[in-house]
């Protein structure tokens, strides 16, 4: 005759409890992932759009034609978490990103936060803070941001970009010259030699231009504006926001965002601190 001791019964009960708990945890995780995938990637593919001309977001490798950088890294990680395929497409400008998410050609997008843009799309979960600098001639008398907003100084910026929105709305004494698109390196060097005194760009672009100029250009050391880079979704598509917020919180805590910045070799950005962005 077999006899089960109280200790053995307690051990069996504990194992059963742990097994049930593990099963319920796994079931909850699977259900959560399925719900997130259905919400974020209803077609079965997570479709993302980013600013293809912004090195802070990423770059298109001209040999492989694949996207590389912080945004592509985050998209890949999110798609892996959702157990779905992904696609990443570059847009020429912010208007292109906004059109893609509002037209439902993309499920998620990435933009620098701006209150005007927030009237067209919903921003959520800042992941990178982008610094911005004035690019000047190497021998320019302009040394700090405070030197720029003065009579006789001409500042250039690209229409609709974060830097243009800032200088057009905040500079009071300097003249602002707006370009439809970012001129190539050689044209920027020519402009700074003969027609303008400073070009307002994101700090990474300023540092890249300085490095490529062979000593002709210089990025001012201080940042005139810190801007959060965040996820965006179609206006009113608020069901996606909690899933994105949770993903970005994990990506920040695990070091994924920092690793993506370091892997891209970016110097003009940092990991954004968690904060709620104003809603419009």
C-alpha positions in Angstrom: 0.0 0.0 0.0 1.4 3.4 -1.0 1.3 6.3 1.3 1.6 10.0 0.3 3.1 12.1 3.0 1.9 15.7 3.6 5.3 16.9 2.4 5.0 15.1 -0.9 1.4 16.4 -1.3 2.6 19.9 -0.7 5.4 19.5 -3.2 3.1 18.2 -5.9 0.6 21.0 -5.2 3.4 23.6 -5.5 4.6 22.1 -8.8 1.1 22.2 -10.2 0.6 25.8 -9.1 3.9 26.8 -10.7 2.9 25.0 -13.9 -0.5 26.7 -14.0 1.1 30.1 -13.4 3.7 29.6 -16.1 0.9 28.5 -18.5 -1.2 31.5 -17.7 1.8 33.8 -18.1 2.7 32.4 -21.5 -1.0 32.4 -22.6 -1.3 36.1 -21.5 1.9 37.0 -23.4 0.7 35.2 -26.6 -2.7 36.9 -26.4 -1.0 40.3 -25.8 1.3 39.8 -28.8 -1.6 38.8 -31.0 -3.7 41.8 -29.9 -0.7 44.1 -30.5 0.0 42.6 -33.9 -3.7 42.9 -35.0 -3.7 46.6 -33.9 -0.3 47.7 -35.1 0.0 45.6 -38.2 -3.5 44.7 -39.4 -2.2 43.6 -42.8 0.2 41.1 -41.3 3.2 43.3 -42.1 4.4 46.2 -40.0 4.7 49.0 -42.5 6.9 51.9 -41.3 7.8 55.3 -42.9 10.7 57.5 -41.9 12.6 60.6 -43.1 15.0 59.1 -45.6 17.0 62.4 -45.7 17.5 62.6 -42.0 20.6 60.7 -40.7 19.1 60.7 -37.2 16.4 58.4 -38.4 18.5 56.3 -40.7 20.1 55.9 -44.1 19.6 53.8 -47.2 22.6 51.7 -47.9 23.3 52.4 -51.6 24.8 49.0 -52.1 22.2 46.8 -50.5 19.3 49.3 -50.7 18.4 48.4 -47.1 17.6 50.9 -44.4 20.1 51.2 -41.6 20.0 53.3 -38.4 18.0 53.8 -35.2 14.6 53.8 -36.8 15.1 50.6 -38.9 16.6 48.9 -35.8 13.5 49.8 -33.8 11.1 48.7 -36.5 12.9 45.3 -36.8 12.7 44.8 -33.0 9.0 45.7 -32.9 8.2 43.4 -35.8 10.1 40.6 -34.1 8.1 41.2 -30.9 4.9 41.1 -32.8 5.9 38.0 -34.9 5.1 39.7 -38.2 7.1 40.8 -41.3 8.0 44.4 -41.7 8.7 46.9 -44.5 10.5 50.3 -44.2 10.1 53.1 -46.7 11.8 56.4 -46.8 9.8 59.7 -47.3 11.3 62.8 -48.8 10.0 65.1 -46.1 7.7 65.4 -43.1 4.7 65.9 -45.3 5.4 62.5 -46.9 5.5 60.8 -43.6 2.2 62.4 -42.6 0.5 61.5 -45.9 1.7 57.9 -45.6 0.3 57.3 -42.1 -2.9 59.2 -42.7 -3.4 57.5 -46.0 -2.9 54.1 -44.3 0.0 53.3 -46.6 2.1 53.0 -43.4 1.1 51.8 -39.9 3.7 53.8 -38.0 5.9 56.7 -38.9 8.7 58.8 -37.2 9.0 62.5 -36.9 10.4 65.3 -34.8 7.6 66.6 -32.5 6.1 69.9 -33.5 2.8 71.4 -32.4 1.7 72.1 -35.9 2.4 68.5 -37.0 0.5 67.3 -34.0 -2.7 68.7 -35.5 -2.3 66.2 -38.4 -0.9 63.1 -36.7 -0.8 61.6 -33.2 2.7 61.6 -31.6 3.7 59.1 -29.0 6.7 57.7 -27.2 9.8 59.9 -27.9 12.8 57.6 -28.3 15.6 60.0 -29.4 16.3 63.6 -28.6 17.8 65.4 -31.5 20.2 68.4 -31.1 20.3 71.2 -33.7 23.3 73.4 -34.7 24.1 76.3 -37.0 26.6 75.4 -39.7 28.9 78.3 -40.6 32.2 79.0 -42.4 35.3 77.9 -40.6 36.4 81.5 -40.3 33.0 82.9 -39.4 32.9 85.4 -36.5 29.8 83.5 -35.3 30.9 81.4 -32.3 27.7 80.8 -30.3 23.9 80.7 -30.8 23.6 84.1 -29.3 25.7 85.6 -32.1 23.3 84.5 -34.8 20.1 86.5 -34.2 21.5 89.9 -35.2 20.9 92.4 -37.9 22.9 91.7 -41.1 23.0 87.9 -40.4 21.3 85.6 -42.9 20.2 82.2 -41.7 19.2 79.5 -44.1 16.9 76.5 -43.4 14.9 73.9 -45.4 11.2 74.6 -45.7 9.0 72.6 -43.3 11.9 71.0 -41.4 12.1 71.4 -37.6 14.9 73.9 -37.9 13.0 76.1 -40.3 10.0 76.1 -38.1 12.1 77.2 -35.2 14.2 80.0 -36.9 11.1 81.4 -38.8 9.2 81.6 -35.6 11.9 82.7 -33.2 14.6 84.8 -34.9 13.8 88.5 -34.6 16.7 90.3 -36.0 18.4 88.0 -38.5 17.1 87.4 -42.0 15.7 83.9 -42.7 16.2 82.4 -46.1 14.2 79.3 -46.8 15.2 76.6 -49.3 12.7 74.1 -50.8 15.2 71.2 -50.2 18.6 70.6 -48.6 21.3 71.7 -51.1 24.2 69.3 -51.8 27.4 69.7 -49.9 29.2 71.7 -52.6 26.3 74.1 -52.8 26.1 74.6 -49.0 29.8 75.4 -49.0 29.3 78.0 -51.8 26.3 79.5 -50.1 28.2 79.9 -46.8 31.0 81.6 -48.6 29.0 84.1 -50.5 25.3 84.4 -49.7 24.4 83.2 -46.2 26.0 83.3 -42.8 24.6 80.2 -41.2 22.6 77.1 -42.1 20.2 75.8 -39.4 20.3 71.9 -39.5 20.2 69.0 -37.1 23.5 68.6 -35.3 24.3 65.2 -37.0 23.9 66.8 -40.4 26.1 69.8 -39.3 28.8 67.5 -38.1 28.7 65.4 -41.3 28.9 68.6 -43.4 31.8 69.9 -41.3 33.7 66.5 -41.7 33.1 66.5 -45.5 34.2 70.1 -46.0 37.9 69.6 -45.6 38.1 72.4 -43.0 35.9 74.9 -44.9 32.9 74.6 -42.5 32.3 74.5 -38.8 29.3 73.5 -36.6 28.7 75.8 -33.7 29.3 73.8 -30.5 26.0 74.6 -28.8 22.6 73.3 -29.7 19.9 75.9 -30.4 17.0 73.5 -30.1 16.4 70.0 -28.6 13.6 68.1 -30.3 12.1 64.7 -29.5 12.0 62.2 -32.3 8.8 60.1 -31.8 6.6 57.6 -33.3 3.5 58.9 -35.2 0.3 57.3 -36.2 -2.7 58.4 -38.2 -4.7 61.1 -36.4 -7.2 59.5 -34.1 -5.7 56.0 -34.3 -5.2 56.0 -30.6 -5.6 52.3 -30.1 -2.0 51.9 -31.2 -0.5 54.3 -28.6 -0.4 52.0 -25.5 1.4 49.2 -27.4 4.0 51.7 -28.8 4.5 53.3 -25.4 5.2 49.9 -23.8 7.6 48.9 -26.6 9.6 52.1 -26.4 9.8 51.9 -22.6 11.3 48.4 -22.9 13.6 49.5 -25.7 14.9 52.3 -23.4 15.3 50.1 -20.4 17.1 47.3 -22.2 19.5 49.6 -23.9 18.2 48.9 -27.4 17.9 52.6 -28.3 21.4 53.4 -26.9 22.8 50.5 -28.9 21.1 51.7 -32.1 22.5 55.2 -31.7 26.0 53.8 -31.0 25.8 51.4 -33.9 24.9 54.2 -36.3 27.8 56.3 -35.0 25.5 59.3 -34.2 26.9 62.2 -32.2 24.2 64.7 -32.4 21.5 62.8 -30.5 20.8 61.1 -27.2 18.2 58.7 -25.7 15.1 60.7 -25.0 13.8 60.8 -21.5 10.3 59.4 -21.0 7.6 62.1 -21.2 4.2 62.6 -22.5 4.0 64.8 -25.6 1.3 67.5 -25.9 -1.9 66.3 -27.7 -3.7 68.5 -30.2 
